[in-house]
Amino acid sequence: MIRNTAWFGLILSGLFLFATCKPNGVSQASSQPHSVWTDQQLLDTIQHQTIRYFWDSAHPVSGLAPERTATPNTVTTGGSGFGISCIVVGVSRGWINRDSAVARLLKITRFLEMADRYHGAWSHWMNGTTGKTIPFSPNDDGGDLVETSYLVNGLLIARQFFDGSGDRETLLRRQIDRLWLSVDWAWYTRGHTDTLFWHWSPRKGWAMDFPIRGFNECLITYILALSSPTHPIDSSVYQNTWVKSDHFLNGNKYLGYSLKVGFPYGGPLFFTQYSFLGLDPRLMQDPYINYWQHNVIQTLINHDYCLYHAPAGYGYGPGNWGLTASDQQQGYAAHAPDHDNGTITPSASLAAFPYTPYYSMQALRFMFDSLGSRLWGPCGFYDAYDLKDHWFSRQYLAIDEGPIPVMIENYRTGLPWKLFMSIPEILVGMARADIDFPQYRPGFYLAVEDRASGRLDLIKSPSLNQYILNFFAEDIIPVSISLYSKGKLFGSLVDRQIYPRGRQELLFGTGIPPGDYQVRFSQGAITDSVRIGLH
């Protein structure tokens, strides 16, 4: 996939052939009419089917994911990292046998050990049979540090998940450690300068000359480079390259939202997804932003632009939104509110489930029920579509498919976040980037109201059939939370209850009809409130 800090100008010529995702022993969607499916059935189906791309269509020799269905022998480094996380999700949900998954991952790690490497980093594309580099561009025929970081991210999630004491899981963890510890992140500072570079090639050297500057999808590259026990970069590299950028600090308002960092309007939504398959933004604050609030705000800007500010002829609406990088009618491009041509990418809204679950579910139901077989195939939703021109891709792209099951799982259980954030090395790297646990005050610490509706829209948890509202509490002092409708008390949700200090979840919904409400929080002299819409 093509990405850089001037993302809007990059295009990859595409080959638009029919998908060939193989239906090997994975159950098909129910024959029950989609309109009566529960949210849980829909989420199970989209996760299950999408994981098939990385399980059924993996390269037979390497086990890695094809870049796209049109090029089955070209495997992709970053997309394969996403796919490894998908395999973990599949095992956790019982869709993939654990021993089979370990066998697949041992195949992958053995292949990665013998594949071409460049001071430990892999190339963007490889031949799935030989492991030889396939050039991404004339000067990009060597190591790709960003794609390598996506791969390592997935490997480390697998290392944490496959924690059994048996010989094969122990061997898998050792192989992952060997790969992780052999990446020479510091080499990519080009002689220990204060700049981290994306590429290096033994034939072309530093000809790409592309510093990894923020703010975009590359945060995970820095966290891993700072976390490495063997070849770490200095903290000064992070400050000098990632932070000192023409597009790091922002400070402007877009559609009523203050955006502290990043491109105008935030950029494509993969900025809020790729690095956060494992990094939990709820637990991240630095001198510039609270990462949760930033990711939610960028997603809401993207959503609200599509619903209220895009050209009417594009056909956007509550179920038809989501701008990110993907195929389009001619080639490949990054899409965002300020670079929009009518192309909608399913991964944009579906990988946003942790941030905007109600709006993401609206998109899922529209794409599944209304667009149906025009967009849905054997491995889930195809890459992109454009309703104004009646165009539908018939391709799957690993880099777009992978975030869907992983981020939906982060919404449902938080498993990938829990696994990755349990890695001791990662906590060291985050500290070196001056990223710390947020100092939340008592109240609804995750709530970000939609500026267009003036409320936080909620749907019931698919597994619990209850609404979930997160709040932060101090200890000792009782907490009260009340629900108001049209200014009048509707009922008490929490009555002077004492909690241990920290993050809490309030489950509610029994006997409460859908509608608009206000929730009021109090703990001693501290109060907070949020308008909510229950759906």
Residue pairs with C-beta under 8 A, 6 or more apart in sequence:
1 12
1 67
1 76
1 78
1 79
1 325
1 332
1 397
1 399
2 10
2 11
2 12
2 325
2 332
3 10
3 146
3 216
3 217
3 270
3 325
3 334
4 10
4 198
4 210
5 213
5 216
5 245
5 247
7 216
7 267
7 268
7 325
7 334
8 333
8 334
8 336
8 338
8 339
10 333
10 334
11 331
11 332
11 333
12 331
12 332
13 331
13 332
14 68
14 70
14 327
14 330
14 331
14 332
14 395
15 68
15 70
15 71
16 70
16 327
16 393
16 394
16 395
17 69
17 70
17 394
17 395
18 69
18 394
19 69
19 377
19 378
19 379
19 382
19 394
19 395
19 396
20 57
20 69
20 72
21 52
21 53
21 56
21 57
21 69
21 377
21 378
21 379
21 396
22 56
22 57
22 378
23 52
23 56
23 378
24 55
24 56
26 48
26 49
26 52
26 55
26 56
26 95
27 48
29 45
29 49
30 37
30 41
30 45
32 41
34 42
34 365
34 368
34 369
34 372
35 369
37 45
38 462
39 361
39 459
39 460
39 462
40 462
40 463
42 361
42 364
42 365
42 368
43 364
43 408
43 412
43 462
44 93
45 368
46 350
46 364
46 368
46 380
46 381
46 404
46 405
46 408
47 89
47 93
47 404
47 405
47 408
47 409
48 90
48 93
48 95
49 378
49 379
49 380
50 86
50 379
50 380
50 381
50 401
50 404
50 405
51 86
51 87
51 89
51 90
51 95
51 96
51 405
52 378
52 379
52 380
53 65
53 83
53 379
53 380
53 396
53 398
53 401
54 65
54 80
54 82
54 83
54 84
54 86
54 87
54 398
54 401
54 402
55 86
55 87
55 90
55 96
55 104
56 379
57 65
57 66
57 69
57 72
57 379
57 396
58 64
58 65
58 66
58 83
58 104
59 65
59 66
59 72
59 73
59 75
59 128
59 129
60 128
61 111
61 128
61 129
62 75
62 107
62 108
62 111
62 115
62 126
62 128
62 129
62 131
63 104
63 105
63 107
63 108
63 111
64 75
64 76
64 77
64 80
64 83
64 108
64 111
64 126
64 128
65 75
65 76
65 79
65 80
65 82
65 83
65 398
65 402
66 72
66 73
66 74
66 75
66 76
66 128
66 398
67 74
67 75
67 76
67 79
67 125
67 397
67 398
67 399
68 74
68 383
68 395
68 396
68 397
68 398
69 395
69 396
70 395
72 128
73 127
73 128
73 129
74 125
74 126
74 127
74 128
74 134
75 125
75 126
75 127
75 128
76 124
76 125
76 147
76 398
76 399
77 122
77 123
77 124
77 125
77 126
77 144
77 147
77 148
77 150
77 151
78 124
78 144
78 146
78 147
78 148
78 149
78 150
78 151
78 274
78 398
78 399
79 150
79 397
79 398
79 399
79 401
79 402
80 108
80 151
80 154
80 398
81 147
81 150
81 151
81 152
81 153
81 154
81 155
81 402
82 150
82 154
82 277
82 398
82 399
82 401
82 402
82 403
82 406
83 154
83 398
83 402
84 105
84 108
84 151
84 154
84 155
84 157
84 158
85 153
85 154
85 157
85 158
85 277
85 278
85 402
85 406
85 416
86 402
86 405
86 406
87 96
87 101
87 104
87 105
87 158
88 101
88 157
88 158
88 161
88 415
88 416
88 419
89 405
89 406
89 409
89 415
89 416
90 96
90 101
90 405
91 97
91 98
91 101
91 161
92 161
92 409
92 413
92 415
98 162
99 168
101 162
102 162
102 168
102 169
102 172
103 168
105 158
105 162
105 172
106 168
106 171
106 172
106 175
109 155
109 172
109 175
109 176
109 179
110 175
111 131
112 122
112 131
112 151
112 179
113 175
113 178
113 179
114 131
115 122
115 126
115 131
115 132
116 122
116 123
116 126
116 131
116 132
116 133
117 143
117 182
118 142
118 143
118 200
118 201
118 202
119 143
119 183
119 184
119 187
119 188
119 200
120 143
120 148
120 182
120 183
120 184
120 185
120 187
120 231
121 143
121 144
121 145
121 148
121 183
121 184
121 188
121 200
122 143
122 144
122 147
122 148
122 151
123 133
123 134
123 135
123 136
123 141
123 142
123 143
123 144
123 147
124 136
124 140
124 144
124 147
125 133
125 134
125 135
125 136
126 132
126 133
126 134
127 133
127 134
133 141
133 142
135 141
136 144
138 204
139 199
139 201
139 204
139 207
139 208
140 199
140 201
140 208
141 201
141 203
141 204
142 199
142 200
142 201
142 202
142 203
142 204
143 188
143 199
143 200
143 201
144 198
144 199
145 185
145 188
145 196
145 197
145 198
145 199
145 212
145 221
145 225
146 198
146 212
146 217
146 218
146 221
148 183
149 218
149 220
149 221
149 224
149 225
150 220
150 274
152 179
152 180
152 183
152 224
153 220
153 224
153 277
153 278
153 420
154 277
155 176
155 179
155 180
156 176
156 180
156 278
156 420
156 423
156 426
157 277
157 278
157 416
157 419
157 420
158 172
158 176
159 172
159 173
159 176
159 177
159 180
159 423
160 419
160 420
160 422
160 423
161 419
162 169
162 172
162 173
163 169
163 173
164 170
180 228
181 228
181 229
181 230
182 230
183 224
183 228
183 231
184 231
185 196
185 224
185 225
185 228
185 231
185 232
185 233
186 192
186 225
186 228
186 231
186 232
186 233
187 200
187 231
188 196
188 197
188 198
188 200
188 225
189 195
189 196
189 197
189 233
189 237
190 197
190 200
190 206
193 237
194 234
194 236
194 237
194 239
194 240
194 241
195 211
195 237
195 240
195 241
196 211
196 212
196 221
196 222
196 225
196 233
196 237
196 238
196 241
196 242
197 206
197 208
197 209
197 210
197 211
197 212
198 208
198 210
198 211
198 212
199 206
199 208
199 210
200 206
200 208
201 207
201 208
211 241
212 218
212 221
212 222
212 241
212 242
213 241
213 242
213 244
213 245
213 246
213 247
213 248
214 242
214 243
214 245
214 247
214 248
214 261
215 242
215 245
215 247
215 248
215 261
215 262
215 263
215 271
216 247
216 262
216 263
216 267
216 271
217 270
217 271
217 273
217 274
217 275
218 242
218 275
219 242
219 275
219 279
220 274
220 275
220 278
220 279
222 233
222 238
222 242
222 429
222 433
223 275
223 279
223 426
223 429
223 430
223 433
223 435
224 426
224 429
225 232
225 233
225 237
225 429
226 232
226 233
226 235
226 238
226 428
226 429
226 430
226 432
226 433
227 423
227 425
227 426
227 428
227 429
227 430
227 432
228 425
228 429
229 425
232 429
232 432
235 432
235 433
235 434
238 432
238 433
242 248
243 288
247 262
247 263
248 261
248 262
248 288
249 260
249 261
249 288
250 259
250 260
250 261
250 262
250 263
250 264
251 258
251 259
251 260
252 258
252 259
252 264
253 259
254 264
254 265
254 266
254 301
254 337
255 265
255 301
255 304
255 305
255 308
255 309
255 451
255 452
256 451
256 452
257 297
257 300
257 301
257 451
258 297
259 265
259 266
259 294
259 297
259 298
259 301
260 288
260 289
260 294
261 288
261 289
261 294
262 271
262 294
262 298
263 336
264 338
265 301
265 302
265 305
265 336
265 337
265 338
266 272
266 297
266 298
266 301
266 302
266 336
266 337
267 298
267 334
267 336
268 323
268 324
268 325
268 334
268 335
268 336
268 348
269 298
269 299
269 302
269 322
269 323
269 324
269 348
269 351
269 352
270 324
270 325
270 347
270 348
270 351
270 403
271 298
272 294
272 295
272 298
272 299
272 352
272 355
273 324
273 347
273 351
273 352
273 403
273 407
274 403
276 291
276 295
276 407
276 410
277 402
277 403
277 406
277 407
277 410
277 416
277 420
278 416
278 417
278 419
278 420
278 421
279 291
279 417
279 420
279 421
279 426
280 410
280 414
280 417
280 418
280 420
280 421
281 291
281 292
281 294
281 295
282 291
282 292
282 417
282 438
282 446
282 503
283 421
283 437
283 438
284 290
284 291
284 292
284 430
284 435
284 436
284 437
284 438
285 291
285 435
285 436
285 437
285 438
285 439
286 433
286 434
286 435
286 436
287 434
290 438
291 435
292 438
292 446
293 448
295 355
296 355
296 356
296 446
296 448
297 448
299 352
299 355
299 356
300 355
300 356
300 448
300 450
300 451
301 337
302 321
302 322
302 323
302 336
302 337
302 348
303 321
303 322
303 349
303 356
303 359
303 450
304 450
304 451
304 452
305 323
305 337
305 340
306 316
306 317
306 320
306 321
306 322
306 323
306 337
307 316
307 317
307 318
307 321
307 452
308 452
309 337
310 316
310 337
310 340
311 342
313 342
313 388
314 340
314 342
314 387
314 388
315 342
315 387
315 388
316 344
317 366
318 359
318 362
318 366
319 362
319 363
319 365
319 366
319 367
319 370
320 344
320 363
320 366
320 387
321 344
321 348
321 349
321 359
321 363
322 344
322 345
322 346
322 347
322 348
322 349
322 350
322 352
322 363
323 335
323 336
323 337
323 340
323 343
323 344
323 345
323 348
324 334
324 335
324 336
324 345
324 347
324 348
324 400
325 332
325 333
325 334
325 335
325 345
325 400
326 332
326 333
326 335
326 343
326 345
326 347
326 348
326 383
326 384
326 393
326 397
326 400
327 343
327 383
327 384
327 393
327 395
327 397
328 335
328 341
328 343
328 384
328 386
329 343
329 386
329 389
329 391
333 339
333 341
333 343
335 341
335 343
335 345
341 386
342 386
342 387
342 388
342 389
343 384
343 385
343 386
344 384
344 385
344 386
344 387
345 383
345 384
345 400
346 363
346 367
346 375
346 380
346 381
346 382
346 383
346 384
346 400
346 404
347 400
347 401
347 403
347 404
349 356
349 359
349 360
349 363
349 364
350 360
350 363
350 364
350 381
350 404
350 407
350 408
351 403
351 404
351 406
351 407
351 408
352 359
352 360
352 407
353 360
353 361
353 407
353 408
353 410
353 411
354 407
354 410
354 411
356 457
357 411
357 458
357 459
358 457
358 458
358 459
358 533
358 535
359 457
361 459
367 375
367 376
367 381
368 376
371 385
371 392
374 385
374 392
375 381
375 382
375 385
375 392
376 382
377 394
377 396
379 396
379 401
380 396
380 401
380 404
381 404
382 392
382 393
382 394
382 395
382 396
383 393
383 395
383 396
383 397
383 400
383 401
384 393
384 400
385 391
385 392
385 393
406 416
409 415
409 416
410 416
410 417
412 462
412 463
420 426
421 427
430 436
438 445
440 472
440 503
441 472
441 526
442 471
442 472
442 473
442 474
442 479
442 521
442 523
442 526
442 528
443 471
443 472
443 521
443 526
443 527
443 528
444 469
444 470
444 471
444 519
444 521
444 528
444 529
444 530
445 470
445 471
445 472
445 503
446 470
447 456
447 469
447 470
447 530
448 456
449 455
449 456
449 530
449 531
450 456
450 457
453 533
454 531
455 516
455 530
455 531
455 532
455 533
456 530
456 531
456 532
456 533
457 532
457 533
457 535
458 467
458 468
458 469
458 532
458 533
458 534
458 535
459 467
459 535
460 466
460 467
460 509
461 467
461 468
461 507
464 507
465 509
466 507
466 508
466 509
466 510
467 507
467 508
467 509
467 512
467 534
468 505
468 506
468 507
469 505
469 506
469 508
469 519
469 530
469 532
470 503
470 504
470 505
470 506
471 479
471 481
471 503
471 504
471 506
471 521
471 528
472 502
472 503
472 504
473 479
473 499
473 500
473 501
473 502
473 504
473 523
474 501
474 523
475 498
475 499
475 500
475 501
476 498
477 498
477 523
477 524
478 496
478 497
478 498
478 523
479 494
479 496
479 497
479 498
479 499
479 521
479 522
479 523
480 492
480 494
480 495
480 496
480 497
480 521
480 522
480 523
481 492
481 493
481 494
481 506
481 519
481 520
481 521
481 522
482 489
482 490
482 491
482 492
482 493
482 519
482 520
483 489
483 490
483 491
483 492
483 493
483 508
483 512
483 517
483 518
483 519
483 520
484 490
484 517
484 518
484 519
484 520
485 515
485 516
485 517
485 518
487 518
490 512
490 517
491 512
493 506
493 508
493 519
494 506
509 534
512 534
513 534
514 534
514 535
515 533
515 534
516 531
516 532
516 533
516 534
517 531
517 532
517 533
517 534
518 529
518 530
518 531
518 532
519 529
519 530
519 531
519 532
520 527
520 528
520 529
521 527
521 528
521 529
522 528
